[in-house]
Amino acid sequence: MSDITNPSLKNTVRQYFQEQGEDAPTWTEIHGMLCALAVGPEVESVDYAAELEMPVPGEVSDALNRLRERLVTQLLGGDAINLPCLLDPYQEEDGQDLASWCAGFMTGVFVDEENWYRDDEEQMAQLLLPFILISGLDDDEALDTLWENTQVVRQMALSIPEILEELYLAFHGPDQGDASTPAD
């Protein structure tokens, strides 16, 4: 279970999306999206309704933003992010599995995709490869071949929590020239 959850915030989000039917994202997918928004490039604001292609009331949007802030606080504290699913890329549990979490993560990447790749496209492509591969969002034949190497794919899956930390540091670490960091 994820450490980000204030039960009230999580319940607000979970209950709303459960009420929207089977086309709505699951908590696992939402968690993935929030993780991408927390570790990726700074985003002024997120139009969750546009990104999720469904109405999102202000109360739910506020809860999503507060949960994202909790993830950032967790990362700043040096704590790893615990995913709400098993790190098993081959487990299939409709909407509750690692593939769903990775698809949600990629939804978060797509919010500001250009800025994810702006500084070092090759490095970012390598860091995002496990998310893209496990989500199944790309039909590249090379990825299909890679998927058949279960040992490599399982290792990729197990490395996701560490990759999240790497991504956070790539965008928010001390070497990023953050405006809040004094210049020498």
N, C-alpha and C positions, 0 to 999 in steps of 0.2 A: 504494500500500500504506500502511496506517496506521502512524504512528509509535509507537502505544501498545504495540506487541507486543514482549514478551519472548517469544522463540520457544517457550520451554518452556510458558509460560502459555497462549499462543495455541494451541499444539498440543494441550494438555490439553483446552481447550474445543472446538476444531475436531474433534478425533478423537472425543470423546464424542458430540457431536451428529451427526456423520456416521454413527456406528454405530447411531443411533436410527432411521434410515430417512428416507424422504422427507417424513414429516410433521414432522420436527424442523426447527427454524430453522437457516438457513445462517449462516456466519461473518458475512456481510454484514448479515443481520437482527440478529444478536447485537451486532455493532458499533453499529448504529443504536440499539438499546435501551441499551447502555452509555453512548453519547453523551448520550441523554436523561437518564439517571440522573446523569451527571456534571455537566451544565449546569443541570439543573432544581433544584427545591427540595430542601433537605437531607432525605434519607430515612434513618431510623435503620438499618433493615436491609431487605433485599429477599428475599422468599421466591420465589426463582427457579422453584421447582417449581410454585407456584401461578400465577405470572405466565405461564410458558411452557406450563402445563397438561400437564406431564410430569415424571417423576422427574428430579431433579438431585442427584447425589451431592455430599457435602461437599467433596471435592477440587475438583470442577468449580465449585461455588458459591464457594469460596475464590479460585479462579483468576479468576472473573468479577469478584469484588470487587477483587482486586488490579489487574486490567486497568482497571476503572473509576477506581481511585485514580491510575493512570498517566495517564488522560485528564485528570483534575483537575490533576495536576502539570504536564502539558503546557500546559493553559490558564493556570495560574498563572505559567508561564514566558513567557507571551505568544506561544506558538506556536499556529498554526492547526491544527485537526484535519483530517487528510487522510482522506478517505473511501476505503474499499476497493473503490470502484466508480467508474465514470465519472459525471460530473455531467450526464448526458444523460437527461432525463425520458422520452424516447420510445424508448430502447433497451430491448429486452426480452430478458433473459437469466435465465431462471427461477431466482430466489433470489439472484442475484448482481448485480442491477441497482439503480438508484437507487430505484425503486418499492419494492423489497424492503427497502432500507436505511431508507427513510421509514416503512414499515410497522413495522419494528423500533423505530424512534425513537418512534413513537406507542405501541407496547407499553410503552416506558419512561415515557412521559407518563401512561399509564393507571394506573401503579403508585400515583400520588398526584395524580390529575387535579385534584381540588378545589384543592389548593395551587398548582397552576400558574396558575389563574385568580383566585386570592384577591385580589391587590393591584390589578391593572388588567386586567380581563377583556377589554376592547376591544383594548388593546395586545397582549396575549398571543394573542388570536385572530388578529391581523394577523401576528405573528411566526410562529405555527404554521401559517398558511395554506399555505405551500409544502409542508410535510410532509404535511398532510392531503390536499391536492390531488394531489400526486405519488403518494402511497401508494394512492390510490383507495379509501380506507376509507369515504368519505362519498358517499352517492348524491344529494346536493343538485343540482338542475338548474342552479343558478347556477354550480356548480363544473364541471359538464359543459360549459357555455358557455365558461367561462374556459379550460378545457382545450384548446378549439379555437383559442385565440389562442397559437400556438406560440412567437411571439417573447416574449411575457410569461412563459409557462411556462418557457422556456429561461432567461430572466433570473432567474426565481425559483430555478431549480435551481443556477445559477452562484453565487447569493448564499448558499447554505446554509452554507458555512464561516463567513462573516461573521455570519450569523444565530446560529450556535452561540455565537460569542463574545458577541453581544448578549444572548442568553438567559443565559449564564453571569454576565455583569455584572448583569443584571436581578435575579438571585437571590442573587448572592454578592459583588457590587461594594461599594465603600466606602459607598454611599448606602443600603445595606440595613439598617443598624443591627445588624450582626452582634454577637453577644454578646462576641466576642473583640476587638471594636473599642472602645477607651475612649470614653466619652461626654464631650462638652464641657460 
